[in-house]
């Protein structure tokens, strides 16, 4: 575990250069969650999931993601949006 603020800055840069890349998105998501910035974390999950399917987000949103301590109503709404995007990808036939 490093400096999460520095990680957020680097992962934001990476997601800007490679918006479809799963790994920087997940890194940003985790760093934001560790900082307690749940709204930003779920916005990032939704951003990537609006572009592509993610096996890692798929697994995360299978668990009790709404049980995170400290979720605000806004963060809960964003988490539910990300979950709906995951479900949408699951409903698509494999390509």
Backbone torsions as a table, in degrees:
resi	resn	phi	psi	omega
1	UNK	NA	131.7	-179.4
2	UNK	-116.7	-152.8	177.9
3	UNK	-79.6	105.3	-175.3
4	UNK	-63.0	-32.6	177.9
5	UNK	-63.9	-42.6	177.6
6	UNK	-66.5	-38.9	178.2
7	UNK	-61.7	-43.3	179.4
8	UNK	-58.5	-46.0	-179.8
9	UNK	-60.7	-44.3	-178.8
10	UNK	-68.9	-42.5	179.3
11	UNK	-67.3	-34.8	175.8
12	UNK	-62.6	-42.0	177.2
13	UNK	-61.5	-45.5	-179.6
14	UNK	-63.0	-42.3	-179.9
15	UNK	-69.3	-26.2	174.9
16	UNK	-68.1	-40.3	179.0
17	UNK	-76.1	-34.3	-176.8
18	UNK	-132.4	74.6	-173.7
19	UNK	-62.9	-21.6	-179.9
20	UNK	-92.1	-3.9	-175.9
21	UNK	-76.7	129.7	-177.0
22	UNK	-74.9	-42.5	-173.0
23	UNK	-61.2	-48.3	178.1
24	UNK	-64.3	-33.7	177.8
25	UNK	-63.3	-45.0	178.9
26	UNK	-64.9	-39.8	177.6
27	UNK	-61.7	-43.1	177.8
28	UNK	-63.8	-43.8	178.8
29	UNK	-57.0	-49.0	-177.9
30	UNK	-66.4	-44.4	-179.6
31	UNK	-62.7	-43.0	178.6
32	UNK	-63.6	-42.1	178.3
33	UNK	-62.0	-42.5	179.7
34	UNK	-63.2	-29.5	177.1
35	UNK	-82.3	-3.5	-178.3
36	UNK	79.8	13.2	179.4
37	UNK	-93.3	69.3	-174.1
38	UNK	-65.8	-36.6	179.0
39	UNK	-60.4	-47.0	178.2
40	UNK	-63.1	-39.4	179.5
41	UNK	-62.4	-47.3	-178.5
42	UNK	-73.6	-27.2	172.4
43	UNK	-64.2	-41.5	178.9
44	UNK	-65.2	-42.7	177.4
45	UNK	-59.3	-44.6	179.7
46	UNK	-64.8	-38.1	179.5
47	UNK	-58.8	-51.0	-179.0
48	UNK	-66.8	-42.5	-177.8
49	UNK	-67.2	-19.1	174.6
50	UNK	-76.6	-15.2	-179.5
51	UNK	-102.1	-34.3	-173.7
52	UNK	-162.0	166.2	174.3
53	UNK	-80.4	149.1	179.4
54	UNK	-134.4	114.3	178.1
55	UNK	-58.4	-35.2	-179.2
56	UNK	-70.4	-44.6	175.8
57	UNK	-66.1	-35.4	176.2
58	UNK	-53.8	-49.2	-179.1
59	UNK	-67.6	-42.0	-179.1
60	UNK	-60.2	-44.9	-176.4
61	UNK	-79.8	0.4	169.9
62	UNK	-81.3	-22.5	-176.2
63	UNK	-90.2	-171.5	-177.7
64	UNK	-81.7	61.8	-175.7
65	UNK	-64.0	-24.4	179.2
66	UNK	-81.0	-3.4	179.6
67	UNK	-90.0	2.5	177.8
68	UNK	-56.0	130.1	177.7
69	UNK	-68.6	139.5	176.4
70	UNK	86.0	14.8	178.9
71	UNK	-73.1	124.2	175.1
72	UNK	-79.1	164.9	175.4
73	UNK	-56.9	-39.0	179.5
74	UNK	-65.3	-42.2	178.4
75	UNK	-65.2	-39.3	177.9
76	UNK	-60.9	-42.7	178.9
77	UNK	-62.8	-43.4	179.0
78	UNK	-66.0	-37.8	177.3
79	UNK	-64.3	-41.3	178.8
80	UNK	-65.6	-35.1	176.3
81	UNK	-63.6	-46.7	178.7
82	UNK	-60.0	-41.1	178.4
83	UNK	-61.7	-41.5	177.6
84	UNK	-63.0	-37.4	177.1
85	UNK	-64.2	-41.2	176.3
86	UNK	-59.2	-47.2	-179.8
87	UNK	-61.8	-36.7	177.2
88	UNK	-62.8	-41.3	177.1
89	UNK	-66.2	-38.2	179.4
90	UNK	-64.9	-31.3	-177.8
91	UNK	-75.3	-17.8	-179.7
92	UNK	-75.4	143.4	176.3
93	UNK	-70.0	149.7	178.8
94	UNK	-62.0	145.1	180.0
95	UNK	-98.9	NA	NA
